[in-house]
Amino acid sequence: MKIYLDLLPKQRKDELKREKLFHKILRQELLFLFPIILLIIILCNIFYLLLFQRDALVSSGSQASQQGQYQEVGLYEDKFKQVNENATKLLKIQAGHLHWTPIFIKLSASTPDGITITDLSTKDFTIFLVGKARNREVLLSFKDSLEKDGCFSAINVPLSNLVLKDDIDFQIDLKINKDCLKKK
């Protein structure tokens, strides 16, 4: 058995008890503060991770919106290309189109009074005219006016048309210059 002798004064004993109680409270406070500090550190880390993810989402969102704008611009570019291709095809078709209106105007201007054209037909670049002439001189003047025009060539008036002097039923074959048909 152990015997304890109490040789310390009461004041010192109280002081030691208070010191012991203080250390005990301090240890408990530290043990209580440690999880709180650890929780604060974890919350700060989560806060910074969330900030980082938010910045990443904002930048990817802006990239996605820019990507959408780029896709929209790409769609417009595709539409413009298609319109340009269609316009090019249309211009090619128009370039190969034959304009008969100027030929008819020149033919009408070359036709003197006394000539009536009753039938007009074309094949390739040849025109076949059938009509009535009042007399031979009018028919010959019609032939001369056609020869003077640069759009008409190889004008063929058969001799059978020139046999009669008045009221002549005639037929004329003539070729058209290709350049006159392609001009507007």
KOLDOKOL-39574 format. One record per residue: residue in one letter; x, y, z of N, C-alpha, C, CB in turn. Coordinates in steps of 0.02 Angstrom, whole numbers, padded with zeros to 5 digits, always signed. Glycine has a CB too. Layout:
# KOLDOKOL-39574
AXYZXYZXYZXYZ;...
***
This chain:
# KOLDOKOL-39574
M+00041-00057+00000+00000+00000+00000+00044+00061+00000-00047-00001+00058;K+00019+00111-00032+00058+00171-00038+00028+00224+00006+00061+00194-00110;I+00072+00259+00032+00049+00313+00076+00070+00377+00042+00079+00307+00149;Y+00022+00422+00042+00035+00487+00013+00037+00538+00067-00017+00506-00039;L+00087+00578+00064+00093+00632+00112+00077+00697+00076+00165+00634+00144;D+00037+00733+00106+00017+00796+00076+00056+00852+00110-00060+00808+00084;L+00110+00872+00078+00153+00921+00107+00144+00990+00074+00225+00899+00102;L+00105+00992+00022+00096+01055-00013+00043+01097+00022+00075+01043-00086;P+00056+01162+00022+00006+01204+00051-00057+01205+00008+00033+01275+00061;K-00111+01222+00037-00176+01222+00005-00176+01270-00055-00231+01242+00055;Q-00145+01323-00050-00143+01371-00104-00107+01342-00164-00108+01436-00080;R-00054+01307-00153-00017+01277-00208-00058+01220-00238+00051+01251-00183;K-00093+01185-00196-00136+01131-00220-00190+01159-00265-00168+01092-00160;D-00220+01214-00245-00272+01245-00286-00242+01269-00353-00305+01304-00248;E-00184+01294-00348-00151+01318-00408-00137+01260-00455-00085+01355-00389;L-00115+01205-00430-00101+01146-00471-00166+01118-00501-00065+01092-00430;K-00218+01119-00463-00283+01095-00488-00307+01140-00545-00335+01094-00431;R-00299+01205-00534-00320+01252-00587-00278+01241-00650-00314+01325-00563;E-00214+01231-00641-00170+01220-00698-00188+01155-00733-00096+01218-00676;K-00202+01104-00696-00222+01040-00724-00289+01048-00760-00226+00987-00668;L-00335+01083-00731-00400+01095-00761-00392+01137-00825-00448+01132-00712;F-00347+01185-00823-00334+01227-00882-00307+01184-00938-00284+01283-00864;H-00259+01141-00924-00230+01097-00976-00283+01050-01004-00170+01057-00948;K-00325+01026-00960-00378+00981-00981-00427+01018-01027-00414+00951-00920;I-00447+01078-01008-00493+01119-01049-00459+01137-01115-00514+01184-01011;L-00396+01154-01111-00359+01172-01172-00355+01113-01219-00288+01196-01155;R-00342+01053-01193-00340+00993-01235-00409+00980-01265-00316+00932-01193;Q-00461+00987-01226-00528+00975-01252-00546+01028-01305-00579+00977-01195;E-00526+01089-01293-00539+01142-01342-00501+01127-01407-00517+01212-01314;L-00439+01106-01402-00400+01088-01461-00432+01029-01498-00327+01071-01443;L-00453+00981-01460-00487+00924-01491-00554+00945-01523-00499+00868-01439;F-00586+00993-01494-00648+01019-01523-00634+01063-01584-00687+01059-01470;L-00580+01104-01581-00563+01149-01636-00533+01112-01696-00515+01203-01613;F-00500+01058-01685-00467+01022-01739-00518+01000-01793-00431+00960-01712;P-00575+00969-01777-00623+00952-01829-00653+01014-01862-00679+00910-01800;I-00662+01068-01823-00689+01129-01853-00640+01159-01903-00706+01181-01798;I-00576+01161-01885-00524+01186-01930-00519+01141-01992-00455+01190-01894;L-00521+01077-01981-00519+01029-02037-00580+01040-02082-00518+00955-02010;L-00639+01051-02055-00699+01064-02094-00693+01129-02133-00761+01067-02047;I-00664+01180-02102-00654+01244-02137-00606+01235-02195-00627+01297-02088;I-00552+01197-02185-00504+01184-02239-00538+01146-02296-00443+01144-02213;I-00578+01097-02280-00614+01059-02332-00662+01104-02369-00651+00999-02300;L-00698+01147-02333-00746+01193-02365-00710+01242-02411-00786+01231-02312;C-00651+01266-02390-00613+01312-02433-00591+01277-02496-00551+01340-02395;N-00567+01214-02489-00547+01176-02548-00607+01165-02596-00517+01108-02528;I-00664+01149-02567-00724+01139-02609-00743+01205-02643-00783+01113-02566;F-00737+01260-02608-00753+01325-02637-00707+01340-02697-00745+01381-02584;Y-00642+01328-02690-00596+01341-02745-00607+01292-02803-00523+01336-02720;L-00624+01230-02788-00640+01183-02841-00703+01204-02879-00650+01113-02813;L-00753+01227-02843-00814+01251-02876-00801+01313-02918-00867+01265-02824;L-00759+01358-02893-00740+01417-02933-00705+01396-02997-00694+01464-02892;F-00660+01349-02992-00624+01325-03050-00672+01292-03101-00569+01274-03029;Q-00718+01251-03076-00766+01219-03120-00813+01269-03152-00806+01166-03082;R-00833+01320-03113-00876+01372-03141-00842+01409-03197-00897+01421-03086;D-00778+01426-03187-00739+01460-03239-00733+01416-03301-00669+01480-03214;A-00722+01351-03290-00717+01305-03347-00784+01300-03384-00696+01234-03322;L-00839+01298-03347-00905+01296-03379-00921+01360-03417-00959+01283-03327;V-00902+01416-03388-00914+01480-03422-00874+01483-03487-00895+01539-03376;S-00811+01462-03483-00769+01464-03545-00795+01414-03596-00696+01450-03528;S-00816+01354-03574-00842+01306-03623-00909+01329-03650-00849+01236-03590;G-00949+01363-03608-01013+01391-03632-01001+01444-03684-01053+01420-03574;S-00952+01487-03673-00938+01539-03723-00911+01507-03787-00888+01591-03695;Q-00871+01455-03779-00846+01420-03838-00903+01386-03875-00793+01368-03819;A-00950+01358-03838-01008+01326-03870-01050+01377-03907-01050+01289-03818;S-01059+01436-03876-01098+01488-03911-01061+01513-03973-01113+01547-03863;Q-00995+01519-03967-00956+01538-04025-00959+01483-04078-00883+01553-04006;Q-00958+01421-04056-00963+01364-04102-01030+01368-04138-00955+01297-04064;G-01083+01384-04101-01149+01391-04132-01149+01447-04183-01202+01404-04079;Q-01116+01502-04167-01112+01558-04214-01071+01537-04275-01080+01620-04180;Y-01017+01500-04264-00977+01476-04321-01018+01429-04365-00914+01440-04295;Q-01059+01387-04333-01101+01342-04372-01153+01382-04412-01136+01291-04327;E-01180+01434-04381-01228+01476-04417-01195+01511-04476-01260+01528-04369;V-01134+01536-04464-01097+01568-04519-01082+01516-04573-01031+01599-04492;G-01065+01455-04552-01053+01401-04600-01115+01386-04642-01030+01338-04565;L-01174+01386-04610-01236+01375-04647-01247+01430-04699-01296+01371-04599;Y-01235+01492-04678-01243+01548-04725-01193+01542-04783-01234+01616-04689;E-01132+01522-04767-01082+01514-04820-01104+01460-04869-01014+01497-04791;D-01131+01405-04844-01156+01352-04888-01213+01377-04932-01179+01291-04846;K-01258+01416-04902-01313+01444-04942-01287+01491-04996-01363+01481-04896;F-01238+01533-04978-01209+01578-05027-01175+01540-05084-01159+01626-04993;K-01139+01486-05066-01107+01445-05118-01159+01416-05165-01065+01389-05086;Q-01214+01391-05137-01266+01361-05179-01298+01414-05223-01319+01326-05135;V-01311+01473-05196-01340+01526-05236-01292+01547-05291-01358+01587-05192;N-01228+01551-05275-01178+01569-05326-01174+01515-05380-01109+01579-05293;E-01177+01452-05361-01176+01398-05411-01237+01402-05456-01173+01329-05376;N-01296+01415-05426-01357+01421-05466-01352+01481-05513-01418+01429-05420;A-01324+01537-05488-01316+01596-05530-01268+01582-05587-01291+01656-05488;T-01214+01545-05574-01166+01527-05626-01199+01483-05679-01105+01491-05596;K-01239+01434-05656-01275+01392-05704-01323+01433-05746-01314+01336-05667;L-01358+01480-05714-01405+01523-05750-01368+01566-05801-01443+01567-05701;L-01311+01593-05782-01271+01634-05829-01248+01592-05888-01211+01666-05794;K-01228+01529-05876-01207+01485-05931-01265+01470-05978-01179+01419-05903;I-01324+01460-05947-01384+01448-05989-01400+01510-06030-01444+01428-05945;Q-01396+01569-05998-01410+01631-06034-01358+01644-06088-01413+01689-05985;A-01295+01625-06075-01243+01636-06125-01256+01592-06187-01173+01621-06096;G-01283+01533-06177-01297+01488-06233-01366+01500-06264-01292+01417-06211;H-01405+01545-06234-01473+01559-06258-01470+01600-06323-01514+01596-06205;L-01513+01582-06369-01516+01619-06433-01571+01671-06428-01528+01570-06493;H-01554+01733-06446-01602+01789-06443-01628+01801-06514-01568+01853-06414;W-01690+01781-06525-01720+01788-06591-01751+01856-06602-01772+01734-06601;T-01765+01892-06550-01800+01956-06557-01762+02005-06602-01810+01987-06489;P-01695+02014-06593-01660+02061-06639-01663+02038-06712-01588+02069-06617;I-01664+01973-06724-01668+01948-06793-01736+01966-06824-01656+01871-06796;F-01789+01956-06784-01855+01973-06810-01862+02048-06822-01909+01949-06761;I-01831+02088-06778-01834+02160-06788-01797+02180-06852-01804+02197-06726;K-01738+02150-06863-01700+02166-06924-01737+02141-06986-01630+02134-06921;L-01768+02083-06981-01806+02056-07037-01866+02101-07052-01829+01984-07022;S-01899+02125-07000-01955+02170-07009-01933+02237-07040-01991+02183-06943;A-01875+02261-07017-01850+02325-07043-01828+02317-07116-01791+02351-07001;S-01804+02259-07136-01781+02247-07204-01838+02234-07252-01732+02189-07206;T-01897+02218-07226-01954+02201-07269-01986+02266-07295-02006+02158-07229;P-01984+02276-07362-02015+02337-07390-02091+02329-07396-01984+02353-07459;D-02124+02385-07412-02196+02382-07424-02207+02341-07488-02228+02455-07431;G-02259+02301-07487-02274+02259-07544-02252+02187-07533-02241+02286-07607;I-02217+02173-07477-02197+02105-07460-02238+02084-07400-02120+02101-07445;T-02267+02024-07404-02304+01995-07349-02274+01927-07334-02381+01990-07364;I-02251+01917-07273-02222+01853-07254-02279+01813-07221-02160+01861-07205;T-02294+01755-07251-02349+01714-07225-02324+01657-07182-02389+01687-07282;D-02262+01636-07191-02237+01579-07152-02163+01589-07140-02250+01511-07189;L-02142+01573-07080-02072+01578-07061-02055+01516-07020-02057+01645-07020;S-02003+01481-07041-01982+01423-07002-01906+01423-06999-02008+01355-07033;T-01880+01392-06946-01807+01391-06935-01784+01320-06923-01787+01436-06876;K-01723+01308-06943-01690+01244-06928-01616+01261-06920-01702+01189-06984;D-01590+01244-06861-01522+01264-06843-01515+01339-06850-01469+01227-06886;F-01473+01362-06896-01463+01434-06905-01487+01456-06975-01389+01453-06895;T-01537+01421-07000-01565+01437-07066-01639+01456-07057-01557+01377-07116;I-01659+01509-07093-01729+01532-07092-01759+01519-07161-01734+01608-07072;F-01819+01493-07162-01857+01482-07223-01917+01529-07222-01880+01407-07231;L-01918+01576-07270-01972+01625-07274-02017+01607-07333-01943+01697-07282;V-02082+01610-07322-02131+01601-07375-02178+01661-07372-02171+01532-07367;G-02194+01689-07430-02238+01747-07430-02260+01767-07499-02205+01803-07396;K-02287+01828-07504-02311+01857-07567-02277+01924-07578-02388+01865-07567;A-02258+01935-07640-02229+01999-07659-02275+02031-07711-02156+01991-07686;R-02281+02098-07708-02324+02133-07755-02297+02129-07826-02333+02207-07734;N-02229+02136-07832-02198+02128-07898-02125+02107-07890-02203+02194-07939;R-02092+02095-07946-02023+02070-07946-01974+02120-07916-02002+02052-08017;E-01982+02185-07930-01937+02236-07905-01938+02240-07829-01955+02305-07935;V-01997+02233-07800-02003+02234-07727-01967+02173-07698-02078+02234-07706;L-01975+02115-07731-01942+02054-07707-01866+02061-07711-01965+01993-07747;L-01841+02090-07765-01768+02099-07773-01742+02151-07723-01752+02121-07845;S-01781+02203-07709-01759+02252-07660-01758+02221-07590-01805+02314-07661;F-01805+02175-07577-01805+02138-07513-01742+02096-07507-01868+02094-07507;K-01724+02062-07562-01663+02021-07562-01602+02065-07551-01657+01981-07629;D-01598+02123-07584-01541+02168-07576-01535+02194-07504-01547+02226-07625;S-01592+02212-07475-01589+02238-07406-01568+02183-07357-01658+02266-07384;L-01586+02121-07370-01563+02065-07328-01488+02054-07336-01602+02001-07345;E-01463+02060-07398-01391+02051-07410-01350+02106-07378-01377+02050-07486;K-01377+02166-07373-01340+02221-07342-01332+02213-07267-01374+02287-07357;D-01380+02179-07236-01377+02167-07163-01324+02114-07149-01447+02145-07135;G-01281+02127-07101-01226+02081-07084-01248+02018-07048-01176+02116-07043;C-01309+02016-07023-01333+01958-06987-01357+01902-07033-01389+01977-06940;F-01372+01918-07095-01398+01869-07143-01345+01854-07195-01463+01894-07176;S-01340+01790-07214-01293+01770-07267-01324+01712-07306-01223+01750-07237;A-01293+01695-07361-01315+01639-07405-01389+01646-07421-01300+01571-07372;I-01409+01704-07445-01479+01716-07461-01494+01684-07528-01496+01793-07462;N-01542+01638-07528-01558+01599-07588-01630+01614-07609-01548+01523-07576;V-01637+01647-07665-01703+01660-07695-01705+01618-07759-01715+01738-07709;P-01745+01565-07761-01747+01523-07821-01771+01563-07882-01794+01462-07810;L-01745+01543-07941-01763+01577-08003-01837+01570-08019-01721+01551-08061;S-01868+01517-07994-01939+01507-08007-01981+01563-07975-01962+01438-07981;N-01953+01595-07924-01988+01650-07892-01986+01713-07935-01958+01664-07823;L-01937+01717-07979-01928+01778-08019-01959+01773-08088-01854+01794-08025;V-01992+01719-08103-02023+01709-08169-02082+01757-08179-02046+01636-08178;L-02125+01762-08129-02183+01806-08135-02163+01878-08121-02239+01783-08087;K-02203+01924-08150-02187+01995-08140-02227+02024-08082-02201+02034-08204;D-02290+02004-08073-02333+02030-08020-02363+01973-07980-02389+02075-08050;D-02383+01988-07918-02413+01940-07872-02372+01875-07869-02485+01923-07893;I-02314+01881-07841-02266+01825-07839-02271+01790-07772-02193+01849-07853;D-02281+01724-07775-02275+01683-07714-02201+01662-07711-02323+01618-07716;F-02167+01681-07657-02095+01669-07654-02076+01627-07593-02057+01736-07651;Q-02015+01601-07599-01984+01564-07544-01910+01585-07543-01991+01485-07552;I-01887+01605-07483-01818+01627-07476-01786+01587-07420-01813+01703-07462;D-01726+01562-07433-01686+01528-07381-01627+01572-07365-01663+01455-07405;L-01613+01582-07301-01555+01622-07281-01526+01596-07216-01575+01696-07274;K-01461+01607-07208-01427+01585-07147-01418+01646-07102-01358+01552-07163;I-01417+01631-07036-01409+01684-06986-01340+01678-06955-01465+01681-06931;N-01307+01734-06947-01243+01735-06912-01255+01719-06838-01208+01806-06920;K-01217+01671-06810-01226+01649-06741-01216+01706-06691-01178+01592-06724;D-01170+01752-06707-01157+01807-06661-01218+01853-06654-01097+01847-06686;C-01258+01859-06707-01318+01902-06702-01370+01871-06656-01348+01914-06773;L-01371+01805-06651-01420+01772-06607-01398+01774-06534-01430+01700-06629;K-01334+01780-06522-01310+01778-06453-01307+01848-06421-01242+01747-06450;K-01311+01899-06462-01311+01967-06435-01381+01984-06411-01288+02018-06488;K-01384+02027-06361-01450+02050-06338-01472+02110-06378-01449+02068-06263;
***
